[in-house]
Protein backbone atom coordinates (compact mmCIF):
# COMPACT_ATOMS: atom_id res chain seq x y z
CA UNK A 1 0.00 0.00 0.00
CA UNK A 2 1.36 3.42 -0.97
CA UNK A 3 1.87 6.15 1.60
CA UNK A 4 0.01 9.31 0.58
CA UNK A 5 1.31 11.58 3.34
CA UNK A 6 4.25 11.01 5.68
CA UNK A 7 5.22 13.23 8.61
CA UNK A 8 8.65 12.49 10.09
CA UNK A 9 9.27 14.30 13.38
CA UNK A 10 7.53 17.47 12.16
CA UNK A 11 7.32 20.55 14.36
CA UNK A 12 5.75 23.97 13.83
CA UNK A 13 6.01 26.57 16.57
CA UNK A 14 4.52 30.05 16.80
CA UNK A 15 6.63 31.84 19.38
CA UNK A 16 6.26 29.88 22.58
CA UNK A 17 3.28 27.92 21.24
CA UNK A 18 4.19 24.40 20.10
CA UNK A 19 1.33 23.96 17.64
CA UNK A 20 2.86 20.76 16.23
CA UNK A 21 5.57 19.19 18.34
CA UNK A 22 7.55 16.34 16.78
CA UNK A 23 4.69 14.57 15.00
CA UNK A 24 5.37 11.40 12.98
CA UNK A 25 2.48 10.00 10.98
CA UNK A 26 1.69 7.92 7.88
CA UNK A 27 -1.55 8.27 5.90
CA UNK A 28 -2.19 5.54 3.34
CA UNK A 29 -3.18 6.13 -0.26
CA UNK A 30 -6.95 5.89 -0.70
CA UNK A 31 -7.57 6.23 3.03
CA UNK A 32 -10.23 8.38 4.70
CA UNK A 33 -8.16 9.74 7.56
CA UNK A 34 -9.52 11.97 10.34
CA UNK A 35 -7.53 14.35 12.52
CA UNK A 36 -9.54 14.77 15.70
CA UNK A 37 -8.94 17.02 18.67
CA UNK A 38 -10.05 20.12 20.57
CA UNK A 39 -9.31 23.66 19.43
CA UNK A 40 -5.60 24.40 19.62
CA UNK A 41 -4.56 20.74 19.56
CA UNK A 42 -2.53 21.01 16.33
CA UNK A 43 -4.79 19.22 13.87
CA UNK A 44 -5.50 22.24 11.64
CA UNK A 45 -1.82 23.23 11.63
CA UNK A 46 -0.99 19.72 10.41
CA UNK A 47 -3.54 20.13 7.61
CA UNK A 48 -2.02 23.48 6.65
CA UNK A 49 1.43 21.89 6.62
CA UNK A 50 0.20 19.27 4.14
CA UNK A 51 -1.44 21.98 2.02
CA UNK A 52 1.68 24.13 2.02
CA UNK A 53 0.06 27.11 3.76
CA UNK A 54 2.56 26.57 6.58
CA UNK A 55 6.14 25.29 6.48
CA UNK A 56 7.63 23.13 9.24
CA UNK A 57 10.34 24.44 11.55
CA UNK A 58 11.86 20.96 11.57
CA UNK A 59 11.18 17.48 10.22
CA UNK A 60 10.11 16.35 6.77
CA UNK A 61 6.78 16.00 4.98
CA UNK A 62 6.42 13.75 1.95
CA UNK A 63 3.39 13.46 -0.34
CA UNK A 64 3.46 10.24 -2.35
CA UNK A 65 7.18 10.01 -1.55
CA UNK A 66 7.99 13.51 -2.83
CA UNK A 67 9.60 15.86 -0.34
CA UNK A 68 7.27 18.87 -0.23
CA UNK A 69 9.02 21.07 2.32
CA UNK A 70 9.35 24.49 0.69
CA UNK A 71 7.04 23.55 -2.20
CA UNK A 72 4.22 26.12 -2.64
CA UNK A 73 0.58 24.99 -2.39
CA UNK A 74 -0.18 25.26 -6.11
CA UNK A 75 2.59 22.79 -6.97
CA UNK A 76 1.41 20.10 -4.53
CA UNK A 77 -0.81 17.13 -5.38
CA UNK A 78 -3.44 18.34 -2.90
CA UNK A 79 -6.48 20.60 -2.73
CA UNK A 80 -8.41 21.99 0.23
CA UNK A 81 -12.08 22.43 1.15
CA UNK A 82 -12.48 25.11 3.82
CA UNK A 83 -15.15 25.45 6.48
CA UNK A 84 -16.44 28.73 5.01
CA UNK A 85 -16.35 27.26 1.45
CA UNK A 86 -14.62 30.44 0.06
CA UNK A 87 -16.88 30.66 -3.00
CA UNK A 88 -16.88 33.72 -5.25
CA UNK A 89 -20.30 35.36 -4.69
CA UNK A 90 -20.31 37.19 -8.05
CA UNK A 91 -19.67 34.02 -10.06
CA UNK A 92 -22.09 31.30 -11.08
CA UNK A 93 -21.77 27.83 -9.59
CA UNK A 94 -20.31 26.60 -12.87
CA UNK A 95 -17.67 29.33 -12.96
CA UNK A 96 -16.80 28.75 -9.30
CA UNK A 97 -16.17 25.09 -9.99
CA UNK A 98 -14.26 25.75 -13.21
CA UNK A 99 -12.13 28.54 -11.75
CA UNK A 100 -8.99 26.43 -11.24
CA UNK A 101 -8.99 25.34 -14.87
CA UNK A 102 -9.56 28.90 -16.03
CA UNK A 103 -6.43 30.00 -14.15
CA UNK A 104 -4.52 27.22 -15.93
CA UNK A 105 -5.68 28.53 -19.30
CA UNK A 106 -7.96 25.61 -20.17
CA UNK A 107 -10.44 26.38 -22.94
CA UNK A 108 -13.94 27.46 -21.90
CA UNK A 109 -15.56 24.42 -23.53
CA UNK A 110 -13.23 21.94 -21.84
CA UNK A 111 -13.44 23.45 -18.37
CA UNK A 112 -17.25 23.67 -18.52
CA UNK A 113 -17.44 20.06 -19.68
CA UNK A 114 -15.34 18.92 -16.72
CA UNK A 115 -17.16 21.22 -14.29
CA UNK A 116 -20.58 19.91 -15.33
CA UNK A 117 -19.33 16.34 -14.95
CA UNK A 118 -18.11 17.06 -11.40
CA UNK A 119 -21.38 18.86 -10.51
CA UNK A 120 -23.27 15.77 -11.59
CA UNK A 121 -21.03 13.65 -9.36
CA UNK A 122 -21.87 15.80 -6.31
CA UNK A 123 -25.60 15.80 -7.17
CA UNK A 124 -25.80 19.39 -8.40
CA UNK A 125 -26.59 18.77 -12.03
CA UNK A 126 -28.66 21.72 -13.33
CA UNK A 127 -27.41 24.15 -10.67
CA UNK A 128 -24.56 25.57 -12.75
CA UNK A 129 -26.13 28.97 -13.53
CA UNK A 130 -27.11 29.77 -9.94
CA UNK A 131 -25.11 32.04 -7.66
CA UNK A 132 -23.84 30.79 -4.27
CA UNK A 133 -26.38 33.03 -2.51
CA UNK A 134 -29.17 31.01 -4.14
CA UNK A 135 -27.97 27.74 -2.61
CA UNK A 136 -28.48 26.07 0.74
CA UNK A 137 -25.54 25.44 3.06
CA UNK A 138 -25.32 21.83 1.97
CA UNK A 139 -25.36 22.81 -1.70
CA UNK A 140 -22.60 25.38 -1.18
CA UNK A 141 -20.57 22.70 0.55
CA UNK A 142 -20.97 20.48 -2.52
CA UNK A 143 -19.87 23.30 -4.81
CA UNK A 144 -16.70 23.80 -2.76
CA UNK A 145 -16.10 20.05 -2.88
CA UNK A 146 -16.62 19.97 -6.67
CA UNK A 147 -14.18 22.85 -7.17
CA UNK A 148 -11.53 21.08 -5.10
CA UNK A 149 -12.01 17.81 -7.01
CA UNK A 150 -11.90 19.35 -10.48
CA UNK A 151 -8.10 19.51 -10.56
CA UNK A 152 -7.94 15.81 -9.67
CA UNK A 153 -5.84 16.08 -6.49
CA UNK A 154 -4.31 12.90 -5.12
CA UNK A 155 -5.03 14.14 -1.58
CA UNK A 156 -8.14 16.12 -0.64
CA UNK A 157 -7.89 18.14 2.58
CA UNK A 158 -11.13 19.00 4.39
CA UNK A 159 -10.96 21.60 7.15
CA UNK A 160 -14.14 21.07 9.21
CA UNK A 161 -16.28 21.42 6.06
CA UNK A 162 -19.48 20.33 7.82
CA UNK A 163 -19.16 22.64 10.80
CA UNK A 164 -21.63 25.24 9.51
CA UNK A 165 -24.40 22.75 8.73
CA UNK A 166 -27.31 21.74 10.94
CA UNK A 167 -27.31 18.27 12.47
CA UNK A 168 -29.59 16.50 9.98
CA UNK A 169 -27.76 17.90 6.96
CA UNK A 170 -24.39 17.19 8.55
CA UNK A 171 -25.31 13.54 8.96
CA UNK A 172 -26.49 13.38 5.34
CA UNK A 173 -23.26 14.97 4.10
CA UNK A 174 -21.20 12.51 6.14
CA UNK A 175 -22.75 9.67 4.15
CA UNK A 176 -22.29 11.50 0.85
CA UNK A 177 -18.65 12.38 1.53
CA UNK A 178 -17.85 8.81 2.50
CA UNK A 179 -19.56 7.42 -0.61
CA UNK A 180 -17.77 9.95 -2.84
CA UNK A 181 -14.39 9.09 -1.35
CA UNK A 182 -14.96 5.41 -2.01
CA UNK A 183 -16.04 6.13 -5.58
CA UNK A 184 -13.01 8.30 -6.33
CA UNK A 185 -10.56 6.21 -4.29
CA UNK A 186 -8.43 9.22 -3.41
CA UNK A 187 -7.00 10.11 -0.02
CA UNK A 188 -9.24 12.28 2.16
CA UNK A 189 -7.71 13.99 5.20
CA UNK A 190 -10.50 15.35 7.35
CA UNK A 191 -10.02 17.74 10.28
CA UNK A 192 -12.75 17.87 12.90
CA UNK A 193 -13.35 18.44 16.60
CA UNK A 194 -16.54 16.34 16.36
CA UNK A 195 -15.89 12.81 17.61
CA UNK A 196 -19.11 11.51 16.02
CA UNK A 197 -17.97 12.65 12.56
CA UNK A 198 -14.57 11.05 12.98
CA UNK A 199 -15.96 7.72 14.18
CA UNK A 200 -18.68 7.61 11.50
CA UNK A 201 -16.54 8.49 8.50
CA UNK A 202 -12.88 7.62 8.95
CA UNK A 203 -10.90 4.48 8.21
CA UNK A 204 -8.46 5.65 10.86
CA UNK A 205 -8.38 8.49 13.36
CA UNK A 206 -5.49 10.44 14.89
CA UNK A 207 -6.29 12.09 18.23
CA UNK A 208 -4.40 15.34 18.76
CA UNK A 209 -3.68 17.03 22.07
CA UNK A 210 -1.37 20.00 22.67
CA UNK A 211 0.58 19.52 19.45
CA UNK A 212 1.07 15.79 19.95
CA UNK A 213 -0.71 12.67 18.73
CA UNK A 214 -2.22 10.70 21.60
CA UNK A 215 -3.33 7.73 19.49
CA UNK A 216 -3.85 6.58 15.90
CA UNK A 217 -6.19 3.71 15.08
CA UNK A 218 -9.47 2.55 13.63
CA UNK A 219 -12.62 4.12 15.11
CA UNK A 220 -13.37 0.87 16.96
CA UNK A 221 -9.86 0.60 18.38
CA UNK A 222 -9.88 4.25 19.43
CA UNK A 223 -13.22 3.86 21.19
CA UNK A 224 -12.80 0.41 22.71
CA UNK A 225 -9.09 0.54 23.53
CA UNK A 226 -7.97 4.13 24.26
CA UNK A 227 -4.26 4.48 24.95
CA UNK A 228 -4.53 7.44 27.28
CA UNK A 229 -6.91 9.07 29.71
CA UNK A 230 -7.24 12.00 27.29
CA UNK A 231 -8.24 9.71 24.40
CA UNK A 232 -10.76 7.87 26.57
CA UNK A 233 -12.37 11.07 27.78
CA UNK A 234 -12.35 12.92 24.45
CA UNK A 235 -13.72 10.14 22.24
CA UNK A 236 -17.16 9.23 23.48
CA UNK A 237 -17.64 9.54 27.19
CA UNK A 238 -15.64 7.39 29.55
CA UNK A 239 -15.25 6.87 33.24
CA UNK A 240 -11.53 7.37 33.83
CA UNK A 241 -10.46 5.38 36.88
CA UNK A 242 -7.30 6.69 38.54
CA UNK A 243 -4.87 4.32 40.29
CA UNK A 244 -6.38 5.39 43.63
CA UNK A 245 -9.89 4.53 42.48
CA UNK A 246 -8.69 1.23 41.04
CA UNK A 247 -7.00 0.31 44.32
CA UNK A 248 -10.24 0.89 46.27
CA UNK A 249 -12.00 -1.48 43.85
CA UNK A 250 -9.39 -4.18 44.45
CA UNK A 251 -7.71 -3.75 41.08
CA UNK A 252 -4.10 -3.14 40.12
CA UNK A 253 -2.96 0.42 40.77
CA UNK A 254 -3.42 1.50 37.14
CA UNK A 255 -5.45 3.89 35.04
CA UNK A 256 -8.49 2.28 33.43
CA UNK A 257 -11.24 3.42 31.07
CA UNK A 258 -14.81 2.25 31.67
CA UNK A 259 -17.49 3.14 29.13
CA UNK A 260 -20.88 4.11 30.67
CA UNK A 261 -22.78 1.62 28.48
CA UNK A 262 -20.71 -1.20 30.03
CA UNK A 263 -21.95 -0.40 33.55
CA UNK A 264 -24.94 -2.34 34.83
CA UNK A 265 -27.45 -0.69 37.17
CA UNK A 266 -29.16 -2.59 40.00
CA UNK A 267 -31.21 -1.69 43.02
CA UNK A 268 -29.16 -1.49 46.20
CA UNK A 269 -30.95 -4.59 47.46
CA UNK A 270 -29.92 -6.69 44.45
CA UNK A 271 -26.68 -8.64 44.44
CA UNK A 272 -24.39 -8.14 41.48
CA UNK A 273 -23.82 -11.29 39.38
CA UNK A 274 -20.88 -13.51 40.30
CA UNK A 275 -17.55 -12.20 39.07
CA UNK A 276 -18.75 -8.60 38.72
CA UNK A 277 -17.07 -5.59 40.30
CA UNK A 278 -19.70 -3.57 42.15
CA UNK A 279 -20.02 -0.33 44.07
CA UNK A 280 -22.97 1.45 45.69
CA UNK A 281 -23.90 5.07 45.16
CA UNK A 282 -26.56 7.74 44.94
CA UNK A 283 -27.88 9.20 41.69
CA UNK A 284 -27.01 12.89 41.44
CA UNK A 285 -28.13 13.56 37.86
CA UNK A 286 -30.39 11.99 35.23
CA UNK A 287 -29.90 12.97 31.55
CA UNK A 288 -32.43 11.74 29.00
CA UNK A 289 -30.57 11.15 25.69
CA UNK A 290 -33.32 9.57 23.63
CA UNK A 291 -32.49 5.91 23.18
CA UNK A 292 -30.58 5.91 26.45
CA UNK A 293 -30.55 7.74 29.77
CA UNK A 294 -27.27 8.69 31.44
CA UNK A 295 -26.97 8.54 35.19
CA UNK A 296 -24.28 10.26 37.21
CA UNK A 297 -23.79 8.35 40.42
CA UNK A 298 -21.89 9.57 43.48
CA UNK A 299 -19.90 6.64 44.88
CA UNK A 300 -17.14 6.23 47.45
CA UNK A 301 -14.53 6.59 44.68
CA UNK A 302 -16.15 9.55 42.92
CA UNK A 303 -18.75 10.14 40.21
CA UNK A 304 -19.42 7.17 37.90
CA UNK A 305 -21.52 7.52 34.73
CA UNK A 306 -23.83 4.70 33.60
CA UNK A 307 -26.11 4.47 30.57
CA UNK A 308 -29.39 2.59 30.71
CA UNK A 309 -32.09 2.06 28.08
CA UNK A 310 -34.59 4.91 28.30
CA UNK A 311 -37.52 2.54 27.80
CA UNK A 312 -36.66 0.81 31.08
CA UNK A 313 -35.70 4.00 32.88
CA UNK A 314 -37.41 4.39 36.25
CA UNK A 315 -34.85 6.30 38.26
CA UNK A 316 -34.60 9.69 39.91
CA UNK A 317 -32.17 11.97 41.70
CA UNK A 318 -31.33 10.90 45.23
CA UNK A 319 -32.06 7.23 44.58
CA UNK A 320 -29.60 4.69 45.99
CA UNK A 321 -28.42 2.13 43.44
CA UNK A 322 -25.70 -0.43 42.84
CA UNK A 323 -23.36 -0.28 39.83
CA UNK A 324 -21.60 -3.37 38.54
CA UNK A 325 -19.51 -4.47 35.57
CA UNK A 326 -17.38 -7.39 34.46
CA UNK A 327 -13.60 -6.88 34.79
CA UNK A 328 -13.09 -7.52 31.06
CA UNK A 329 -14.69 -4.18 30.10
CA UNK A 330 -11.97 -2.24 31.93
CA UNK A 331 -9.20 -1.13 29.59
CA UNK A 332 -5.79 -0.24 31.11
CA UNK A 333 -4.13 2.88 29.71
CA UNK A 334 -1.66 5.63 30.36
CA UNK A 335 -2.80 8.35 32.73
CA UNK A 336 -2.98 12.11 32.42
CA UNK A 337 0.12 13.66 30.88
C-alpha positions, 0 to 999 in steps of 0.5 A: 500500500502506498503512503500518501502523506508522511510526517517524520518528526515534524514541528511547527512553533509560533513563538512559545506555542508548540502547535505541532511538536515532533509529530510522525504520521503515515496516511495511506493512499486511498484512506479516509483519515480523520484528525480529531482534537479540541481547538488548539490541539494542532490538527489544523496546523498539520492540515495546513502543513500538508497543504503548504500554507505553513512550512515546518520548523523541523522534520520532513513532509512527503506526499506520495514520496515527494519531499514537499518542504518548501514547495508552494501549495499550487505545486502540490498534489493536494487541494483543500475544502475550507469550512467557510467554502470560500466561494466567489459570490459574483460568479455562477456555480459553474464558474466557481467550480471551473475557476482552477482550470480557467487559471490554468488557461484551459479552454472554456468548452473543456473546463465547462465540460469537466465542471458539469461532470463534477457537478453531476457527481456531487448531485448538483446537475442543473445548478450551474447557472445559480449564484452561491447566494441562491444555494443552501448550506449543503449545496454550497458545501458540494460546490466547494467540494466539486471545485476542489475535485476538479483539478484531480488532487491525489489528496483532498484536505477537508478543514471542518467542512461540515461545521456550519451545517445543521445536524440533519444535513451534517449527517447526510453529508457525512454519508455523501462524503464517504460514498464519494471518497470510495467512488473516487478512491483518493485520499481524504484527510478530514479535520474535525473536533466532532468525535461523532464525525470522525468515528462515523466516516474515517478508516483511521483516526489520529487524536491530537492534544497540545501539538502531539498525537495521543493515538492513531487507530481505527474508530473501533480501536480508538473507542474500545481501547484508548491508549490514554486518559485523554483519548478515553475522555475525548472520544465518546464519554468514559469513566476514567479510573485513577490508580487510587480509584482502582485500588479501592475497587481491588484492582491493580494500581493502574489507570483504566477506562470504563465506558458508561454503556458497560456499567450495569445498574441494579437496586441497592438490594440486588446482588451483582452477578458472580464475578462482577465488580460492584459499588454502591452510590446515589444518583445525582443527575439523570440525563435523557438522551433519547435511546438511552438515559445517562446517570451520574452516580456519586460513589465512594470513589467519585462520580461514575456515569452509567447508561441505561435504556430509556424505555426501562428507565425508572430512576430519579435523583437521590435514589440509591443504586448499585453499579456493577460491571465485568472486569473484562470491560476495563481497559488499562491505559496511560494516565494524564500527561 
